[in-house]
Amino acid sequence: MRGTKDSEIVVGRIRRIEIDGWNVNAGYQIQLESLHVEVNNLLYKAGEDERLTVGDSSFVIYLTEAALNDYLRRQHPSRQSEVTVNEGSVSIKGSMRLLGVSTPLMTTGRLEIADRTQVMFRADRVSLGTDANSVLGTDYVERHLNPLLNVSQLNLPLRLDSIEAQPGRLVVRGTVYLPPRPKAQ
């Protein structure tokens, strides 16, 4: 905590919180290389009408290619996918069922954020089997691969704003999201 007096904490105000973590097991499902969170103007009230609000916030997550692959293998074992993160693009090698037959595929594209909670793969090119000239429609592949990652399923209070592919890792930026508590009946 920074810039906050003890008397402010007692009355429910924290001016700034910074959190840094390395090798963070996010949602008990995916390993983050590092995480940096800043929360400003946190207001809280305890008791029956408990409330918690955040003025503004930001986070930066670094996620390695190896951690993403580990997560995808556990979430979708039948796909046998392997992601390679390049400068500005992502390649996925794996297999998918096509007319009931497991077919090898190689696709290259980019990652985008959807609904501030999902990481989506947008295919630029898809090749089937070992024949680089046999091209499949990108829409079909995207429907079967997406979303690659859904933050709401990780039970993390985050909203995604951007994702950047760097060699061997992803950099994800966004804000902290604290949904309103349901009112007691």
C-alpha angles and dihedrals in degrees: 000000000000134000095005125124120217090244090059092052090053092055093046108266131118116178099200138001123186122191125189123182137171126201090009116183097219114206088343086279112079133034115228117205089213142344131200119186129180121189121184130194099007111186123189141173124193127209135055094328093045114178136180124185134172124211097204135334145175139192139190121201126190112203120185124223089239092054092048091050092048091051093047093048090054095043096044109021094165093061096062088203127174120194123206115196114210133176102295097343144066130218123201123197118186143095138278135186112260117180088343095307125109104240127188114237139184121197134175127196145111138280125246136181118243126191088351088274107068136067108215129194115224110197120217095178135009126192126187125218118333094318107099089192096061102091126188125199113273093223092063093052094045091053090055098043103040136136096029090186132010114195093196089063089056090058091232119148093231138123116201122226106169144000127202127193115219124172105290098354148055126230113208123189131188147112138283113259121201108184118214113267115248113257116251113253 
